[in-house]
Amino acid sequence: MPGRREPPVPIWRDGGSLWLEHTALTEADLEWLRPVRRLTAWAVQFSPGLLAQLPDLELLDLRGGSGAHIEQVRGCSDLRVLVVNQIRGVTDVSAIASLPRLHLLSLYGLPRVTQLPSAAHLPELTRVELGSMKGLDGLAPLLEAPSLRELLLVRAVRLTDADPTAIRNHPTLERFDWFAEDVPVKTWMPVRETVGKPTVKVMHVGDWLDKHGTR
């Protein structure tokens, strides 16, 4: 029929894991989406409030596509892992601050993001991965996370002069590393030396969640 909406083609994996590519999801998809626990979405558009209605969603991996913000995650109150990877045009990631159960945050390839939201009200945030974030005004809002234990930087991440000391002095931070393959040694080496903490183990976010348990 003309104008009829083609349904998305989901790829389900074991344990309620779902992979979707290049589609748009609306309230009409809610019924079949409800069982999802871990969602990887490549260039997927979500109607407002849809993700917040998924009762078991614990891991969300948003990749590709375009947009100025990540408001689609707002209201996902039980989300434990959030990945935002190379979404063109993103400047606003303030919705992260609305995820009170977040344990792991991974942001990569978002060069237009200048300001991170305060993590002061994310009491369970223990691991953060930041990569290719050249536009940042520094890590100060992130370092307000009261239970942060691991911080991993990948490639070019813009820090302020005060950030290395703030990382070192964070009261709960145990591990730090910077995989700075495209960063001059004179930039990253002093940071590592100032922080002076054991290195972070590199893990896939799903494996990390498996290790640290699910609800």
N, C-alpha and C positions, 0 to 999 in steps of 0.2 A: 504494500500500500504506500502511496506517496506520503512522505513525511513521517513514516513509521520509524521509531527509534530502534536502532540495532543494539541488542544487548551486548555488554562487554564480554570478553572471553577470559574468564579467570583461570589462573593456574594454581590449583591447590596443592599444597605439600603436607607432609605429616604434621600433626599437632596444631592444626588450625592456622597454618602459615599460607598466605595468599600473595600472589604476584600479579600485578596488573600493569598494562602498558597502554598509553595513548588512547584514553577514553575519558568519558565524563560520567560521574555518578550522581544520582539524584535520590530523592526519597523513595522512588520506585524500586531502588536496588536494596533497600534496607533489610528486607526479609532474608535474602540470601547472603547478605553481608554479616548478619548478626553473629555467626560462629567464629569470625576471624579474631585471632589473637595477635598475629604478627603480619603486618601488611607492608609490602614493598610496592611503591607506586611510582612508575616512570611516566612523567608528563601526564598525570591524571588530574582532572578537575573535580572538585567536590562541591556539592551544593552546601550553603551555609548551615552549620550545625549537624551535618550528617555524621561526621566522625565521632562527635560527642555522644551519639546514640548507640554506639557499639559497646556493649557492656563488658566484653572481655578483652578489648584492645589494650595490649601492653607494650607493643613495639611498633613504631611507625617509622618507615624509611621513605622519605620524599625525595625523588630524584628527577632532574631534568625539567623540561617545560619552562614556563616563565610566570612572573608575577611580582608584585611589589612587596608582598607581605606573606605571612604564614598563618593568617587568621583562622584557617581551616582546622588548626589544632586546638583552638580555644574551646574549653569545656571538656577536654579529654582528661578528666580528673584522676583517672587511674593509670594513665600512661606512664610507663617506667623507662622506656628508651625512645629517644627521638633523634633521628638522623635527617639532616637537611643538606642535600648534596647538589651543587651546581644547578640551582634554579635561577635562570637568567632574570636580572632586574630586581632581585630582592634587596630592599633597603631596610625593611622593618621586621625585626624578629622579637618584638616585645611580647608576643603571645606566649613565649616560653615561660615567662614569669607566672602564667596562670596554670601551671602544671605541677600541683603540690606534691605528687608522688614520684616525680622524675628522679631516676637514679643515674642515668647516663645520657649525656648530651653530646652529639657529634655534628659539627658544622664544617662544611668544606666547600671551597670554591664559591664564596659569596663576597666578591671584592667590593661591592657597593655598600655593604653593611659597615657603618662607622661606629655604631653604639650597640653594645650588648646590654640586655636588660639586667636589672639587679637580681641576683640569685639569693638575696637575703631571706626570702620566703619559700625557698626550696630546701626544706630540711633534710631530704633524703638524697640530694644530689651528691654523688661520691666520685664520679668520673666525668671528665670533660675532654673532648678531642676537638681541636681547632686546626684547620688546614687551609692554606691559600686564602687568608683573610687580610689582604694588604691594606684595606681601608680603615681598619679599626683605630679607635682613639685610645686603645689600651684595654687592659684586663680588669681594671678596678671593680666594675659592677659584678663581674663573674666571681671575683675573689671574696665577695660577700657571702658566698655559700657557706653555711656554718659547719657542714660535714664533709667538705671536699677532701678527697684522699689522693686522687690521681689526676694529673694534668699532662696531656700529650699535645705538643704542637707539631704540625707537619708542614713543611715547606715554608713559604713566606707568610709570617704572621706579624703584624705591626704591634710592637710593644712601646710603652713609654719608658723613660729612664727610671721611673720608680717601680715598674712592674717586677723586675727580678728580685729586689729586696722584699717586696710584698709577697711574692710567691714563696720565698724562703721562710718568711715569718708567719705564714698562714698557720693558725693553731692546730689544724687537723691534717694538713697536706703531708703525705708520706712519700710520694713518688712523682718524679717529673722527668720529661725527656723532650728533646726537640730534634725531629728528623728533618734537618734543614738542608736538603739536597740542592736547593736553588738559592741559598742564603750565604753570603760571604762568611768565612770563618771568623773574621773580626767582629761580626755581628752576633752570631749564635754562641761562640765559645765563651765569651765573658758572662753570658746569661747562665749557661750551664754551670760555670764555676761559681757564680754568685749564689745560685740556688742550692747547689751542693747536695742534692738528694738522690737516692737510688732511682734507677731507670724504671720506666713504665713498660709492662708487657703489652705488646701489640696483639689485639684479639679482635675477631669479628664480633660485632655487637650482639648477634644471636648467641654466640658461644659465651660471651660475657654474661648475658642474662641467664643462660642455662647454669653457669657456674654459681651465680649469686642467687639462684632460686627464683621461682615464679610464685605469684600469689595463689 
